[in-house]
């Protein structure tokens, strides 16, 4: 499979707002390293899962790829062309081909627009088709995502969470994109509705040959949906590879702990294994050495000094850990 | 199991809204033994939180009213108590923890004082003694360096530590029952595992009974002895954890279990429950689940089926449970 998207050494650093105390004491400006040297490849037609705990930088990474937040350094190559260097016109062209579906379906829709108007807006702004064909196009989009035609006249407040999320997906599809980045797009949905929307994603992906990046904290969902998975911790990708390989033989100690902590719905479960003590440190005050070493059960002396090696390839899996 | 600690009978809560009135819970009955951990699962709006707020008498009094039912703890009906008597129950007999500790901890009060408050109110301990006990409680819930942390404020704690502090405050007066409303939903999975472990330890050590509200069957499966499933304001199935997960006898429970990712091989279509949960204002006639149910027959549209015990300890509110049992 050919590469559609190549992320190279991408970093997104945010400045912490400067308060009066810092101003007076002339403290150095503090920086949040939300994304810190990420390399990632997305192949055409695949679904890549991006997992990690809250604050690990997975949403920021997704947004930086689509230029919804400004990257500090690095490159995002879409078909070999650096997205970060695009001018306004180039960016609009890129956005037509790469779209995002957000987590909160109610918050990401304009409450004043009906479903039909929301879809019409996307078609109009990006001049996807002649005005005369828009109505037909909207009806087709709604059918694709499984929305009854009569819902076109409703506003988001009159829709359920699952229906809103389908509208969000339809709006992303309206431009006929090749890449979709879905950020926690099923997390806000009830279990019985979540399965319906996951099925929709899988169907769309195979029918339209979409390339997808699926950002989620839910490892069960990612395992079901994704061909490959990348695990993020404090702004870095610590492990990435084929989903089944990573789930069967996790190599990075963080991935191992994360998988053990998933509560499984087994009749004989006897409580989750809590292998990791503590919580992720703040991305403002990253520990020296490998960012995971204070919680790592297998940390070596070198891990306290050396900020983790570059990714290494072990049986198809990229691992960033001194143990390998 | 020992004699029951809590007996809930026919609890029905009505909400009045401009759009009409509806029953957020309708005839909810269950019992809980001392030291038992019960999971209360269901989707948003199914009535699990309302049930527990009703037990604590913490419903918004302007809109919500308990129109029928009782809830006895140690033989005393909580629904019949006045507010002053109820104040003596909250914290002392029943503790409660919530999904978001930040909205339930006072941001301008030191953690230690918040844990000490119920001890001073309920047990009349002087401040110094109550604070000493607060340090001990923080140690018990696994907060490192409790003697120093007792003076910290909530914003100085991480999410998992806040949840631990809220557990310490809820357990300060050694209640026999802890109601935990989605206590790990806002936490990361590695921290969630730590908190679930802590709840299990507290049950072992203190003989605490717990009602764990969750939308996540995986979480409930980890630590519960029994599970009650709610749908549209009613309990539709209740059984021991193993029985319920292995042989669900209500089609909604079976549907929930079947639609978990992992129920089908990767990348294949997941079985899903068609349609959506009904609006409580406009419930379907008969069994509320019938429009989404593959087993529905004409009788299901007539009257809501009662929750009946079809095997020892296994209750279901489905007329067609035999068909499910036969299908295995």
HADDOCK unambig.tbl for C-alpha pairs under 7 A between the chains (distance, minus, plus):
assign (segid A and resid 53 and name CA) (segid B and resid 188 and name CA) 5.60 0.50 0.50
assign (segid A and resid 54 and name CA) (segid B and resid 188 and name CA) 6.60 0.50 0.50
assign (segid A and resid 190 and name CA) (segid B and resid 43 and name CA) 5.72 0.50 0.50
assign (segid A and resid 190 and name CA) (segid B and resid 44 and name CA) 6.89 0.50 0.50
assign (segid A and resid 191 and name CA) (segid B and resid 256 and name CA) 6.89 0.50 0.50
assign (segid A and resid 192 and name CA) (segid B and resid 256 and name CA) 6.16 0.50 0.50
assign (segid A and resid 192 and name CA) (segid B and resid 259 and name CA) 6.55 0.50 0.50
assign (segid A and resid 192 and name CA) (segid B and resid 272 and name CA) 6.17 0.50 0.50
assign (segid A and resid 192 and name CA) (segid B and resid 273 and name CA) 5.62 0.50 0.50
assign (segid A and resid 195 and name CA) (segid B and resid 259 and name CA) 5.79 0.50 0.50
assign (segid A and resid 195 and name CA) (segid B and resid 270 and name CA) 6.09 0.50 0.50
assign (segid A and resid 195 and name CA) (segid B and resid 272 and name CA) 5.51 0.50 0.50
assign (segid A and resid 196 and name CA) (segid B and resid 272 and name CA) 5.87 0.50 0.50
assign (segid A and resid 199 and name CA) (segid B and resid 269 and name CA) 5.52 0.50 0.50
assign (segid A and resid 199 and name CA) (segid B and resid 270 and name CA) 6.38 0.50 0.50
assign (segid A and resid 202 and name CA) (segid B and resid 267 and name CA) 6.98 0.50 0.50
assign (segid A and resid 220 and name CA) (segid B and resid 261 and name CA) 5.68 0.50 0.50
assign (segid A and resid 220 and name CA) (segid B and resid 262 and name CA) 6.61 0.50 0.50
assign (segid A and resid 221 and name CA) (segid B and resid 261 and name CA) 5.57 0.50 0.50
assign (segid A and resid 223 and name CA) (segid B and resid 266 and name CA) 6.70 0.50 0.50
assign (segid A and resid 224 and name CA) (segid B and resid 261 and name CA) 5.85 0.50 0.50
assign (segid A and resid 224 and name CA) (segid B and resid 262 and name CA) 6.39 0.50 0.50
assign (segid A and resid 224 and name CA) (segid B and resid 266 and name CA) 4.32 0.50 0.50
assign (segid A and resid 224 and name CA) (segid B and resid 267 and name CA) 5.55 0.50 0.50
assign (segid A and resid 225 and name CA) (segid B and resid 266 and name CA) 6.47 0.50 0.50
assign (segid A and resid 225 and name CA) (segid B and resid 267 and name CA) 5.31 0.50 0.50
assign (segid A and resid 258 and name CA) (segid B and resid 190 and name CA) 6.15 0.50 0.50
assign (segid A and resid 261 and name CA) (segid B and resid 189 and name CA) 6.04 0.50 0.50
assign (segid A and resid 261 and name CA) (segid B and resid 190 and name CA) 5.43 0.50 0.50
assign (segid A and resid 261 and name CA) (segid B and resid 193 and name CA) 5.71 0.50 0.50
assign (segid A and resid 262 and name CA) (segid B and resid 189 and name CA) 6.41 0.50 0.50
assign (segid A and resid 263 and name CA) (segid B and resid 218 and name CA) 4.92 0.50 0.50
assign (segid A and resid 263 and name CA) (segid B and resid 219 and name CA) 5.38 0.50 0.50
assign (segid A and resid 263 and name CA) (segid B and resid 222 and name CA) 6.42 0.50 0.50
assign (segid A and resid 264 and name CA) (segid B and resid 218 and name CA) 4.85 0.50 0.50
assign (segid A and resid 265 and name CA) (segid B and resid 217 and name CA) 6.06 0.50 0.50
assign (segid A and resid 265 and name CA) (segid B and resid 218 and name CA) 4.05 0.50 0.50
assign (segid A and resid 265 and name CA) (segid B and resid 221 and name CA) 5.46 0.50 0.50
assign (segid A and resid 266 and name CA) (segid B and resid 221 and name CA) 6.39 0.50 0.50
assign (segid A and resid 267 and name CA) (segid B and resid 221 and name CA) 6.56 0.50 0.50
assign (segid A and resid 267 and name CA) (segid B and resid 241 and name CA) 6.52 0.50 0.50
assign (segid A and resid 267 and name CA) (segid B and resid 242 and name CA) 4.56 0.50 0.50
assign (segid A and resid 267 and name CA) (segid B and resid 245 and name CA) 5.58 0.50 0.50
assign (segid A and resid 267 and name CA) (segid B and resid 246 and name CA) 6.45 0.50 0.50
assign (segid A and resid 268 and name CA) (segid B and resid 242 and name CA) 6.67 0.50 0.50
assign (segid A and resid 269 and name CA) (segid B and resid 221 and name CA) 6.26 0.50 0.50
assign (segid A and resid 269 and name CA) (segid B and resid 222 and name CA) 5.21 0.50 0.50
assign (segid A and resid 270 and name CA) (segid B and resid 222 and name CA) 5.62 0.50 0.50
assign (segid A and resid 270 and name CA) (segid B and resid 223 and name CA) 6.53 0.50 0.50
assign (segid A and resid 271 and name CA) (segid B and resid 197 and name CA) 6.59 0.50 0.50
assign (segid A and resid 271 and name CA) (segid B and resid 222 and name CA) 4.37 0.50 0.50
assign (segid A and resid 271 and name CA) (segid B and resid 223 and name CA) 5.40 0.50 0.50
assign (segid A and resid 272 and name CA) (segid B and resid 193 and name CA) 5.46 0.50 0.50
assign (segid A and resid 272 and name CA) (segid B and resid 197 and name CA) 6.95 0.50 0.50
assign (segid A and resid 272 and name CA) (segid B and resid 222 and name CA) 6.21 0.50 0.50
assign (segid A and resid 273 and name CA) (segid B and resid 193 and name CA) 6.46 0.50 0.50
assign (segid A and resid 274 and name CA) (segid B and resid 190 and name CA) 6.58 0.50 0.50
assign (segid A and resid 274 and name CA) (segid B and resid 193 and name CA) 5.12 0.50 0.50
assign (segid A and resid 274 and name CA) (segid B and resid 194 and name CA) 5.33 0.50 0.50
assign (segid A and resid 276 and name CA) (segid B and resid 190 and name CA) 6.50 0.50 0.50
assign (segid A and resid 279 and name CA) (segid B and resid 191 and name CA) 6.68 0.50 0.50
